[in-house]
Amino acid sequence: MSLTISYWPADTGVPVLETTVGGVLRTVAAERGSQDALVDGTPDRASRRRWTYERLLEDAERVARALLARFAPGERVAVWGPNTTEWVLLEYGAALAGLVLVTVNPAYRPSELRYVLGQSGAAGIFLLPEFRGNPMAESLAGVRPELPELREAVLFTEWDGFCASGSPAERLPGVTPDDAAQIQYTSGTTGFPKAALLRHRGITNNALLMTGRMGWRPGDVVVNPFPLFHCAGCVLGVLGAAQSRATLVPVVAFDPALYLELMETHRATVTCGAPTMLIAAMEHPDRPGRDLRALRTVTSGGATVPVELVRNVEATLGVRFTIIFGQTEASPCITGTHLDDTPEDKAETLGQPLPQTEVRIIDPATGETLPTGAVGELCTRGYLVMAGYYNMPEATAEAIDAEGWLHTGDLASMDERGYCRIEGRLKDMIIRGGENIYPREIEELLFTHPAVGDVAVVGVPDPKWGEEIAAFVRPAPGTSPTADELFAFVRAHLAPYKAPKRWIFCDSFPTTPSGKVQKNVLRARLNEGGSGGGEAPRRGARQRPEEEEAVAPS
């Protein structure tokens, strides 16, 4: 197929299956009951429990019956915790009980928790008393008087008692593929999260088609560091492992040393992770000493993947790299590279749309489909599109048009083969003196500089140009790049107006738990103390203990 316009019709050669989350588990348990399905990914090796698919189904049904003793099908039940095996059991149990699982970031503070539980109308919540210094039970107690719909709170430390509280005679309800399965809150890189309501059909088929593109196969061992409260964790990780008949090892909370140890100990054959996670693992001093020879494929997504990271992982680990692209509202994956793609396509594109997925690139102003190669907004349509934002009709109407197209807000282009390239977010596009500038282009270039470990480019207000370009840089280990050096590097490779004027050197970036850099937080940092626009601070002015800003030459 050779395209002239940026439109990819849905490939219907692979069917959309009428499946549910619980139905998938029952099918796999019937086929491969004695195979390992789930292994604890905790730091303490002695406490790592195992479930076969037969036992996983049995325990998930016990969870479902215990849930039905407290909640009615269709009610919302929240889960607030890290990547524990109990989290996975609750995901399956809620699905079998016909409940809607509301996933909550374990880093949330009281005001964020109150919003999510109140906005979703959650009738119950499962949580830990505390995690990584976050007093979760205390926070819940503080906001609970403001949540009249919240009837039940169950601590994971009382999990065994909860599971035993259901009646063995409880009949599980019928659940349909069109029923709501989860409320997933968007990552919030540009503002407060919205509640994407996802159907059983969407997430089960997306997991199947996504892992098919990535080359997962029966008997694989999947070490998954993505947080389970995010689609990449509970759809790609949990449901993807089941759909491909693999064993899942969820990393309880991302730590590069633990991640590397789990891959070695459990002979991981496939893994996945956000770029920030993979960079941390590749740079960790434990990595050269770990035996990762069983590893066959590595997949990344959730944020733009640097070209140099792809090349480094493939060359160092001897694996095949794939890239997936999507968003929560699309259940979540839209496109992906193929295992046998050329190194150039794997390094420079996000691949082609998955089967049963329509994609087009439009002019955001007119809505017209653009010619191939032109940059516009990526839109998708098909089984994968969310039911809408829960109790947010206006936001839903903005995201999904009358013809069923989901407007992603991502700037992209499509070539004549249907391969897509992401240029950034509509909200991230910088307009400097009337010129459209895509941060992704500048970031990709800077990633090739040996002194740059990580980078994020943002636009900040400027009285003369409208916006000016700022680059946040985390130096590579053992290096100390300067603003003058990096400015000259960009000028040598890109048009002069694309060279960042402001350079902020820092030790780390604020990220969502799924690994996306929070550019809204970076912009806010530059605005602190009136330094967001106008005359830039003097060279070397300290912004915060871990940051230093410098101004490049004019």
N, C-alpha and C positions, 0 to 999 in steps of 0.2 A: 504494500500500500504506500503510495506517495501522495502526501497531502499538499494542498495549496492554501487551505485555510486552517486555522488552529482549532480543529474539531475532530475528536476521536469518538466514533460510534461505539456503543457497548458491544463487546465481543460476547456473543451468546453461545459460543461453543461449549462453555462450561455452565451447567445449570445453577440457578439459585435454588437451594434446598429449603424445604419447609421444615426447619429445625428449631428446637429450643435448647437452651443451655442444659437443662436437666435431661432432655432427650439425647443430646450428644454424649453425656456421661454414661447414660444407660447403654447406648450402643457400643461404646468402647469397652465398658465393663463386660458386656456379653461376648465381645470378640477377644479381648486380651485381659481377662480377669486376674491372672496371676502375675502379670507384668508390673514392675514398680511404676507408680503413677506420680508420687509426690514424696519429696525428701526435705526435711527441715534444713534451712540454710543459715543456722545459727553459728556463732563463733565456737561454742562448746561442742566438740565432736562427739563426746559421750552422750549428749542429750538429743542427738539428731534422730528423729523418728522417721519411719518409712510407712507408706501406704501402697498397697497394690490397687489396681483399678477396682477390683471387687470390693475391697475394704473401703475405698474412697466412696463408692456409691452407697454402701451400707451406712457409713457414718454421715454422709450428706443427707440421706433420708431420715436419720435420727434427728439431725439438726432441723430439717424441714418440719417434722412432727412437733418438736419443741417450740418452734416458731409459731406454728398454728395453734398452740395452746395459749398464745398471747396476742396474736395478730390475725387479721382477716386478709385473704388474698386481695391484692391491689393496694394495700397500705405500704407506706414507705418506712424502711428500716435502715438506719445509718450504721456504718462501720468506721471506727476511728482508731487506727493502729498501723503498725509497720507490716512488713511482708512476712507474717507468720503463717503457719499451715492452718491455724484456726480461721484466718482471714479467707483462705481458699475454700475451706469447708463451709463457711458462711455464705460465700458467693454461690456455691452450688446449692446449698440448703435453701436459701432465699428464692432461687430460681425454681426449685422443685415445689416450693410452697406457694408460688404465684405472687410473691412479694417483690417490690421494687427496691433494689439495693442502692442506697445513697452513699457514695464514697467520699470520705472526708480526709483531707490532708492532715497527717499526724503532727505537723508543725504549726497548725492553726492555734491562734490565741483566742481568748474568750469572745471578742467581738466578731471574729470570723466564724467561729463555731455557732454563735447565736444566729448569725445571718443564714448559714447553710441549713441548720435545723429548722429555723423558722420559715425560710423561703420554700423548703421542700415539704413542710408539714410532716416531718418525720414523727412516727408514733413510737419509735424505739431507737436505741443506740447501743452498740457494743463497743467497748473501749478498754484500754489499759488504765490502771491507776496513774501511771507516769511513764513517760518515754523520753529519753535523752534530755532530761531536765525540764520537760514540759509537764506541769502538774495537771494532767488531763481530768482526773476525777474532780479535783478542786475547781478547775475551770467550768466543768459541767454544772457542778453544784451552784456556782455563782450565777449562771445564766438560766438555769432551769425554771425559776419563777416566771421568766418572760416567755416560756414555751409551753403554753397550755395544751398543745396537742401531743406533747411528749409524755407517754404513759410509762414506758419501761426503760431502764438503764441496766445493762448486764455487763459486768466486768469479765474480761477474758481470763482473769485469775480464778473465776468461778465457772469456767467453761464446762468441766465435767458434770457438775451439778445441773447446769442448764440443759446439757444434752440428754440427761437422764429424766428430765421433767416432762417430756412428751409422752403421749399414750401410743403404744405399739399398734393400737386399733385405729388410730387416726388415719383417715383416708386422704391421700394427697389429691389436690385439685387438678383438673385439667388445665393445661397452660398452652396457649396458641403461639405460633411464630410471630403474630402481630402484636402480642401483648408487650407492655413495657417491661424491661428487664432491669435497667439501671438509670439512675440520674448521676451523670458525670459532670462535675464542675470544670469549666474551661480553665486553662492554666493561668490566666490572669497576667500575661506579660504586658498588656496595655491598659489594664483597669481591673475592676472587681469581677470575679468569675460569674458566668451565666450557667444555668442548669440545663445541660443537654439531655433530653429524654431519649434513650436508646432502646430499640426493640430487640427481642430475641433473634429474629431473622437477620437483622443487620449485623449484630456482633458475632453470631455463630458462623455466618457465611463469610464475613470479613476475615475471621481467624483462619478459616479453611483456605480461602483464596490467597491470603497474605503469606501463610507458611508454605503453600504450594509454590509461590514465586520465589521464596527464600531457600527452597530446597530441603526443608525439614522432612524427615522420613521416619517410619516406624523403628523403634528401638533407640532413637536419638536420646541424648541427655542434654537438657536445656538448662543452663544456669542463667537466671533472669534477674538482673539488678534493677530493672525498671520498677518504680513504686506501684503496688497493686491498686492504689486508689486512682491511678491514671489508666487510660485505655491501653497504653502500651504494656502495662503490667497485667491487668486482669483480662484483656482480650487477646493480645498477641501472646503473652506469657502463659496464662492459665488455659484459655480456650484453644490457643494455638498448639499447646502441648497435647491436649486431648485430641484435637482434630488430626494431628499428625502421628498419634499413637506413640508419644514420646514420654520421657520421665522429666518432671519439672522440679528444679531446685531453686526456689525463690530466695534471693539474698535478703536477709531479714532487714537490713538497712545498709545502703551503699557505703562500703569502705573498700578502697582498692586492694588492700592486703587480704581482706576476707574474700573478696571477689576472686582474686587469683588463686587463693588456697582452695576454694570450693571447686573451681574449674579443674585444678590438678587432682584433688582427692576423688572427685566423682567422675573423672574422665569425660569432661564435657566435650560433646561433639559439635554443638552449636551454642552460640551466645548472642546477646544483643545488648545495646546500651546507647544512651545519648552520647554525643561527641565529647562532652565534658567528662563523662565516666570513662570512656575509652582512652582519652588523653591521660587521665589520672592513672589508669592501670598501666599504660605503656611507659609512663615516666617513673613508676614506682620502683624503688630499688629491689623489691622482691621478684620483679617480673623475669629478669634473666635466669634466675635460679629455679623457676617453676617449670615443671614438665607439662607442656600444653600440646603435646604432639597429637593427642586425640582430636583436637579442635579442627573442624572442617570448614565451617562458615562463621562469619561475624556479620551481624546486621546492625546498622545504625539508623537513627531517625529521631524525630521529636524536635529537631532543630537543623539548621543548615549544617551539612557535613563538609569540613574542609578537605580540599583535594589532597593536601599533603598527609592528612590523617589516613585516608584510604590507602595511599601508596605505602605509608609506613607500616600499617597493620598487615597488609598483604605480604610485603617483603620480609618483615621481621618474623611473623608467625607462620608464614607459608599457608595461608588460608585464602578462601575466596570471600570477598567482601560484597555485601549487597546493601542498598540504601532504600529505605521506604519513606514515603511522604504522605502525610494526611493531617487530620485534625480531629478532635473529639467529636465534633458534629457529624463526621463521616464514618464513624464506627470502628476504627479511625482511619484506615489506610486507603489512599486513592491511587497512588502510583508506586512502582518499585522497579529497580533494575533486575536484570536476569543474571543468573550465575555465569552464563557464558557470554555476557556482554564484553565488549572490548575494554581494555583498561581506561581508555579515554571516556567511554560512556559511563563507566562505573565511577570515575573520578569527577566527571564534569556535569552529569545529568542526574535526574531522579527517576530515570527509566520511563516506561510506558504505563498507561492506566492498567489496573488489574482487570480481569474478566468481569463482565456485567457492569462496567463502570464507564459512563459517558463523561467526557471532559471537553471543555472548550475554554478558550482564552478570549476575553471580551474587552472592549474599550469601556472603562468604568463610567465614562461620561455619557456614552450613547447606548451601551448595551450590545453593540454590534460585534459579531465574531471577527477577530483580527486575522490578517494574513499570517502564515507561518513565519516564525522568527521575530514577530513583533511582541513587545512587552505589554501585558494587560493583566486583568484579574482572572485568576483560575476559578472556574465554576465546575461543579460536578452534579450528576443526577443518577439515580438508580436506587437499588435496594438498600444501599449503605447510608442514605441520608437520614438523619435523626427525625423523630416524630415532631420535634420542635423544642423550644426552650420551655421548660415546665413553668406554667403560670406566667409566661412572659409573651403575650400575643404580639405586642409591637416589635419586640426584638426578633421574634420568629418571622414576622412579615418582612423585616429588613434582611434577614439571612436567607430565606427561602422564597423565591419569587413564585408568581402564579403558575408558571410552567414546571415547577418542581425542582428548579436549579438551586443548589446550595452555593451561595456566594462566599468563598472562603476568606476573602480579604488578603489573599496572597498574590503578589506580583509574580508573573511567570511568563515563559515563552514556550512554544512548542515547535519542534522542527518537522520536516516533511515526513519523518518516520513515526511521529507521535511521541518522541522522547521530550520530556519536559525539563525545563530549567527554572528554578526559583530565583527570582531576583530580589526578593525581600517582601516586606509587608506594605500594604497601601499606606498604613499609618506611619511606617518607618521611612518611606521615600522622602528624600531631602530635596527641596526646591531652592536652589541657590542662584539668585540673580536670573530667575526664569528657566534655569537648566534643571532637568530631572536627574537626580543622582541616586543610584541604587547602592546602599551600604554593602550588600553582598559582594559586589565586584571589588570594592576596596579591601574588604576582609579577606577574600580569597587570595588577593595579591600579597597582603601582609603575612598571611600564613606561610608563604614560601620563604620569608626572610628567616634565616637561622636563629636570630635572636628573639623571635616572637613565639611565645608558647601558646597564647590565646589572644583573641582580639574581638572587640565589638565596636562598631561605628554607629554613631547617632548624629542626628541633627539638633542644633540648638539655636534659639532665636538670635538674630543679628540685625541691628538697625540699618545697616547698609545693604546687605545681601538678602535680607529676609530670613535666611538660615545660613549657618556656618557648620562646617563638618568637624566633629570631635571624635577622636579614636581613643578608646580605653585599651591598654595593652598590658597583658601579663607576660613579663619577660620569660624566655626559656631558661631552665635551670643553668646557673653559672654564667649568665650573660647580663649586660647592663646597657641596653640600647638607649640612644638619645633621640630626642625629637628631631634634631637636625638630620641625623642619619636616616631615620625612617621617612621623614618628609622628602629627602632627596631620592630615596628608593621609590616612593610612589610617583614622584615627578618624572622619574626616568622611564616609567612604564605606562602611566596614564596621563590623560589631558590635565593641564595645570589646575583647572577648577575643581578637580576631584581629589586633590591632595588635602588631607585634614590640616586645619590650622591649629587645632588644640589637641594636645597629647596628654593623656592621663595614665601614668604608670601605676599599676596596682598589683596586689598579691593574689586577689581572687575577684570573681564576679558574683553579683547576686543572681541566683538562678531559681527557677521553679524546681520542685522536686523531680520533674520529668527531664530536667537538664537544660531547659531553655533559658537563655540569658534574659533577664528582666530589663529591657532597654528603658522602660518607663522609670525604673529606679535609678538607672545611670543618668538619665536626663535630669531627674530631680536632684541628684547629687551636684550636678553642675549649676543648678539654680539656687542651691543653698548659699546664703550670704550674698545674693545678688550676682553670682558669678555665672549665671546661665547664658548671658548674652552681653552684647556691647563690648567694651574693651576687656580683653582677656587679662588674667592676673600675670604678674611678672614671672619670668622663667624661674622654675624651682619652687614656686609658692606651694606650701603644704596644704592639702585639702582635708585630709584626715590621716590618722597614723599610718595607714597602709597605702596611701595614695600620694602621688606627686604629679603636679601639672606643669607642663612646659608649653611654650608657644613657638610654633615653627616660624621660620623666616617668611617674609612676604614674597 
